[in-house]
Amino acid sequence: WLAFTTNRSTGSEIRRKPATGMGDEDLVAELEQVAVLRAWSPDGRFIAFEALSPGTEWDCWLYSFEDGQVRRVVGTKFTDREPAFSPDGRWLAYWSNESGRSEVYVVPVDDQTVRWQVSTEGGRWPVWGPSGTEIFFADLENQLMVSSVRGNADLKFGAPEALFRMPEQPTPFGAFDFAGFAVAPDGERLLLHRSPDSERDSDSLILVQNWYELMEESSR
């Protein structure tokens, strides 16, 4: 399935459609707030999204396919955004400006009484490595950072290390901020987004045809 949100005059809808592109859309949930879908849990039980609520700014929420209910996972009077599931589905990383600047935090999916701070000098766009032993994020200078993750119940995070400065990231959707990088499934490569920096780049368009067939062939 491919899940997405649509905004309405009175709120948002979470919808899903078969990833093949065939078939109709299903209405998953109707929300009173403007919402942005962020992640599907690895086991398919939850969808994590952020919603803009009066008095609490952006909060992190979960929708459960098991009971059809939504619940707020992180909700403060500050901005809490971009929830990201760990590979085992037990933890959520997100960023918040509660301290006066954006920092990356981690909370358990089922227990919001515990929280760990990952970044130390500012951070946003948290992305888990596929092994669950690393969290990548961008600092306030647009450097790509990585912090190690250890432990089972009581997590321990290593001091963030700078990897390199990323290209400037455009924000084409206004307030709907998105990470400018992704980690490959093998954990060995990174995919970066950058703005065109020349007339040649801005006029270039790459079209990949029959991409679904290529995906099927690569999985054989």
C-alpha positions as CSV (number, residue, x, y, z in Angstrom):
1,W,0.0,0.0,0.0
2,L,0.9,3.7,-0.5
3,A,-0.5,5.9,2.2
4,F,-0.9,9.7,2.0
5,T,-2.8,12.6,3.4
6,T,-5.2,15.1,1.7
7,N,-6.1,18.4,3.3
8,R,-9.7,19.6,3.4
9,S,-11.2,22.9,4.5
10,T,-12.1,21.4,7.9
11,G,-9.1,19.1,8.4
12,S,-7.3,16.2,6.7
13,E,-7.9,12.6,5.5
14,I,-5.5,9.7,5.6
15,R,-5.9,7.6,2.5
16,R,-4.2,4.5,1.0
17,K,-3.9,3.0,-2.4
18,P,-2.3,-0.2,-3.7
19,A,1.4,0.5,-4.5
20,T,0.8,-1.0,-8.0
21,G,-1.3,2.1,-8.8
22,M,-4.2,-0.1,-9.6
23,G,-7.5,0.0,-7.7
24,D,-9.3,2.6,-5.8
25,E,-8.2,4.7,-2.8
26,D,-9.4,3.7,0.6
27,L,-10.3,6.2,3.3
28,V,-8.3,5.3,6.4
29,A,-9.2,8.1,8.8
30,E,-10.7,11.6,8.9
31,L,-8.9,14.1,11.1
32,E,-9.9,17.5,12.4
33,Q,-6.5,19.0,12.0
34,V,-4.2,19.7,9.1
35,A,-1.9,16.6,9.0
36,V,1.2,15.4,7.2
37,L,1.9,11.6,7.0
38,R,5.4,10.7,7.9
39,A,6.0,6.9,8.3
40,W,4.4,3.5,8.2
41,S,5.5,1.2,11.0
42,P,7.6,-1.8,9.9
43,D,4.9,-4.3,10.9
44,G,2.2,-2.3,9.2
45,R,0.2,-1.8,12.4
46,F,0.6,2.0,12.6
47,I,0.9,5.2,10.6
48,A,2.8,8.0,12.2
49,F,1.8,11.6,11.2
50,E,2.1,15.1,12.5
51,A,-0.9,17.4,13.0
52,L,-1.3,21.1,13.6
53,S,-3.4,21.7,16.6
54,P,-4.5,25.1,18.2
55,G,-2.4,25.8,21.3
56,T,0.1,22.9,20.8
57,E,1.5,23.7,17.4
58,W,2.6,20.5,15.5
59,D,2.3,17.2,17.5
60,C,3.2,13.6,16.6
61,W,0.3,11.1,16.4
62,L,-0.2,7.4,15.6
63,Y,-3.1,5.8,13.7
64,S,-3.7,2.1,14.6
65,F,-5.0,-0.2,11.9
66,E,-5.9,-2.7,14.7
67,D,-8.6,-0.5,16.4
68,G,-9.0,2.4,14.0
69,Q,-8.0,4.9,16.7
70,V,-5.6,7.8,16.6
71,R,-3.5,8.8,19.7
72,R,-1.1,11.6,20.3
73,V,2.4,10.3,21.0
74,V,4.2,13.6,21.5
75,G,2.2,16.7,22.3
76,T,3.6,19.9,23.9
77,K,2.9,23.6,23.4
78,F,6.0,23.6,21.2
79,T,6.6,22.2,17.7
80,D,7.1,18.4,17.6
81,R,7.6,17.1,14.1
82,E,8.8,14.3,11.7
83,P,8.1,11.1,13.7
84,A,10.2,8.2,12.3
85,F,9.9,4.6,13.3
86,S,13.0,2.5,14.3
87,P,13.4,-0.6,12.1
88,D,12.0,-2.8,14.9
89,G,9.0,-0.5,15.3
90,R,9.6,0.0,19.0
91,W,10.9,3.6,19.0
92,L,10.0,6.9,17.4
93,A,12.5,9.6,16.6
94,Y,11.3,13.2,16.1
95,W,12.5,16.7,16.5
96,S,11.2,19.5,18.8
97,N,12.0,23.1,19.5
98,E,11.1,22.7,23.2
99,S,14.6,23.8,24.2
100,G,14.5,26.9,22.2
101,R,16.0,25.3,19.1
102,S,15.2,22.1,17.2
103,E,16.7,19.0,18.7
104,V,16.2,15.3,17.9
105,Y,14.6,13.0,20.5
106,V,13.5,9.4,20.8
107,V,10.5,8.0,22.7
108,P,9.1,4.5,23.0
109,V,6.0,3.9,20.9
110,D,4.1,2.5,23.8
111,D,5.4,4.6,26.7
112,Q,5.7,8.4,26.5
113,T,7.0,8.8,30.1
114,V,10.6,8.2,28.8
115,R,12.5,10.3,26.4
116,W,16.1,10.6,25.2
117,Q,17.8,13.5,23.5
118,V,20.0,12.5,20.6
119,S,21.4,15.7,19.2
120,T,23.4,18.1,21.3
121,E,23.9,21.2,19.1
122,G,20.6,21.3,17.3
123,G,19.0,18.8,14.9
124,R,16.1,17.9,12.6
125,W,15.2,15.3,10.0
126,P,15.8,12.2,12.0
127,V,16.3,9.0,9.9
128,W,17.1,5.6,11.4
129,G,19.8,3.4,9.8
130,P,18.4,0.0,8.6
131,S,20.2,-1.9,11.4
132,G,18.6,0.3,14.1
133,T,22.0,1.1,15.6
134,E,22.4,4.5,14.1
135,I,20.3,7.7,13.7
136,F,21.1,10.2,11.0
137,F,20.0,13.8,11.2
138,A,20.9,17.3,9.9
139,D,22.2,19.9,12.3
140,L,21.5,23.6,12.2
141,E,24.4,24.2,9.8
142,N,23.0,21.6,7.4
143,Q,25.7,19.0,8.2
144,L,24.7,15.4,8.1
145,M,25.2,13.9,11.6
146,V,25.1,10.3,12.9
147,S,24.7,9.0,16.4
148,S,25.1,5.4,17.5
149,V,22.3,3.6,19.3
150,R,22.9,0.9,21.9
151,G,20.7,-0.9,24.4
152,N,17.4,-2.8,24.4
153,A,15.1,-1.1,27.0
154,D,17.3,1.8,28.3
155,L,18.8,3.2,25.1
156,K,22.2,4.8,25.0
157,F,23.2,7.3,22.3
158,G,26.7,8.1,21.2
159,A,28.0,11.6,20.7
160,P,26.9,12.9,17.3
161,E,29.5,12.8,14.6
162,A,29.6,15.1,11.6
163,L,29.8,13.2,8.2
164,F,29.7,16.1,5.7
165,R,27.9,19.2,4.8
166,M,24.9,18.6,2.6
167,P,23.7,20.6,-0.4
168,E,21.3,23.4,0.4
169,Q,17.8,21.9,0.8
170,P,14.8,23.5,-0.8
171,T,11.5,23.5,1.0
172,P,9.0,23.3,-1.9
173,F,6.0,22.6,0.3
174,G,6.3,25.6,2.7
175,A,5.6,24.4,6.2
176,F,5.6,20.8,5.2
177,D,9.3,20.2,5.8
178,F,10.8,17.0,4.5
179,A,14.2,15.4,5.0
180,G,16.7,16.1,2.2
181,F,18.3,12.6,2.4
182,A,17.6,8.9,2.7
183,V,19.6,5.9,3.8
184,A,19.8,2.9,1.5
185,P,18.5,-0.4,2.8
186,D,22.1,-1.8,2.9
187,G,23.1,1.1,5.2
188,E,26.1,1.8,3.0
189,R,24.8,4.6,0.8
190,L,23.0,7.9,1.1
191,L,20.6,9.5,-1.3
192,L,20.7,13.3,-1.2
193,H,18.4,15.9,-2.6
194,R,19.9,19.2,-4.0
195,S,18.6,22.2,-5.8
196,P,19.7,22.8,-9.4
197,D,22.9,24.9,-9.3
198,S,23.2,25.6,-13.0
199,E,21.1,26.4,-16.0
200,R,21.9,23.0,-17.4
201,D,20.7,21.2,-14.2
202,S,17.5,23.2,-14.1
203,D,16.7,22.2,-17.7
204,S,17.5,18.5,-17.1
205,L,14.8,15.9,-16.6
206,I,15.4,12.2,-16.2
207,L,12.5,9.9,-17.1
208,V,12.6,6.3,-16.0
209,Q,10.1,4.1,-17.9
210,N,8.8,0.7,-17.0
211,W,10.1,1.3,-13.5
212,Y,7.7,-1.3,-11.9
213,E,9.0,-4.0,-14.2
214,L,12.6,-3.0,-13.3
215,M,11.8,-3.4,-9.6
216,E,10.3,-6.9,-10.2
217,E,13.4,-8.0,-12.1
218,S,15.8,-6.7,-9.4
219,S,13.9,-8.7,-6.7
220,R,14.2,-12.0,-8.5
